[in-house]
Amino acid sequence: MSKTLIRGAKVLGGEPQDVLIDGATIAEVGTGLSAEGAEVIEADGKVLLPGLVDLHTHLREPGREDSETVLTGTRAAASGGYTNVFAMANTFPVADTAGVVEQVWRLGQESGYCDVQPIGAVTVGLEGAKLAELGAMHESAAGVTVFSDDGKCVHDAVIMRRALEYVKAFGGVVAQHAQEPRLTEGAQMNEGVVSAELGLGGWPAVAEESIIARDVLLAEHVGSRVHICHLSTAGSVEIVRWAKSRGIDVTAEVTPHHLLLTDELVRSYNPVYKVNPPLRTERDVLALREALADGTIDIVATDHAPHPHEDKDCEWAAAAMGMVGLETALSVVQETMVDTGLLDWAGVADRMSFKPAKIGQATGHGRPVSAGEPANLTLVDTAYRGQVDPAGFASRSRNTPYEGRELPGRVTHTWLRGKATLVDGKLT
């Protein structure tokens, strides 16, 4: 059993401590630690966090391996400090049966770079008409606990109610892509001043907010759990805040790009900024930051959405929606939340590890950095600043909105159950 001694790390941003990893477990946390034969990592004041957990990742396999595979996606995850990701169901074939989710789960086990927990589709083929095999996916080897038609909204209220009732039986959660389809037909970007000036079809805030309002009331009615994917508007924040004050069992996520970027960037007509839900206004961005800080929004989730070059390097209207995010998420959160004083590093650990692991029931992840816990860890050089170069990404796709942008922080090491997956910024 190998031993690793991390010396002088700021655990969750606190005072420097030593952390001894023995095999797959954290053996000891303290000062002045030593261990014969241990590999020593001089942290020099870098921040040590529990391994990050992403509740919203698109790994594309099976079916779109030209965009990403489970292997390349988990390598990207390890590069970004993640030890567990939840793989969305909009693959080809759709992950709506026990067989498909088990395939994704086994591919994750084989990759070795991070744990992969498949998300099951809510409806057959993501078509919104008939419930998928929710119970069979939960009882499969993959043990699915989160269900989502992400990429599409479960727009039928009766189907959504039935899904909420069904997953309640085994403590599951429905993660909703909140988008009223009739209100977003032909939508290309956020509906507002910029869309009017550019003449692009608008995606109104009410299309998101109306679905969230409906679904929190449905969750209350049936006594079930609902999770809101990639919340993006100030109005959505207020609805979730109201629902929580009422005692409704709702959680919500925000993406890094919705914490930083605005619809003003669409003036460039660069399809790298085309995403669903769309980039919103500066007012929305500031509201999302405040909501993440005060806990109204529970977690940060990447919505890592890889696309091949040809799906993005084209005219705006023809371009696919989505951005890669696993390898830049922590840097964006540092810039928008930590460097602005809205969150400390313990808060980052809560929003990017502890809470997403709890929502998704990710066993062994999102655990304290203390003796006896699994050694799922990430070490971050928070003093680093550098330009984003997608040529160095581990992801198979390069559709990042941050190319050439200077961002703070860099993940230098990641450990999955004590095994280093990233050392000095390089994958093992």
C-alpha angles and dihedrals in degrees: 000000000000124000128210125190115202105198125202101359123157100235106217087345095302131121116319114275139168120246121198118203116198112186109311095341141074102246101184142357120198145089129296093017122167134181127186112241094007122141106242121220113192102214094183093200098318115150117257116208134175110264109282121250122210116201093188120048130144109212093171095211123152104045108004102056088145086073101038143329130212088254097050092040094052090047087055089048093053089048089056095048098261124142097175132034133179111224116218120234102234095104129124105281094029115244093246099123137059090248096059097044090049090052091054092045093052092047087055092052090050094050094062094198098099140342115271121208112188120224113219124224117253094215134030110273090352085278096131095229108095133023115254124230094287096160095045091050091050092049094045124099087267091062094211114206101163123063127189142157088205112176085042132049123239086235100171109089093207093053090047091050092050092049092051091049093047098050091046088073092068102025096259128149134225113222109206128209095211107216124128099217098209091054093052103045107142092003116161104169143349113316108242145082095322095049090049092051093046095042093233123144111264130234102207123216090233090066087067099035096051092055093047091050091050094046098048088053091049090049090051092047095053097031094239139130125262128184122200115220122218098347107202115172138071089233091055089054091056093049093051091045090052092047092052091049087055091053096250113156098241131140128185141197136207126201123231091241092056088053093056116019130067137198090258086083090066088073085082090061086222106153090214085083094054109108141145117267088030128238106275136203131297088254090057092047092053092046091052092051092051091047092051089049095050095043099249086118105048105199150008114241123181103218082209100199112178120195130179120250095260093056092058105028095076140078116312098250093053097044124108119246119245149068135226111244117160096095097046103034098097092047092052091048090050091052097044103034112017102036089046092053095242094117136018122215092266086057090050090052088051095050097039103034119008100045100038089050090051094048092049095037091235102179114220095012131097090034128148119270094247141114115294095023125117112272097242101142145148129203118210130197097213094180093062121105124183146145119268111249112185090193086078096051121122090212116098090232130061104200097131122148090210101066108144092004118127113237131176128242134030131212107233102174137021126184125195110197089334096311115116112236094170125032123181089345094307126109115243 
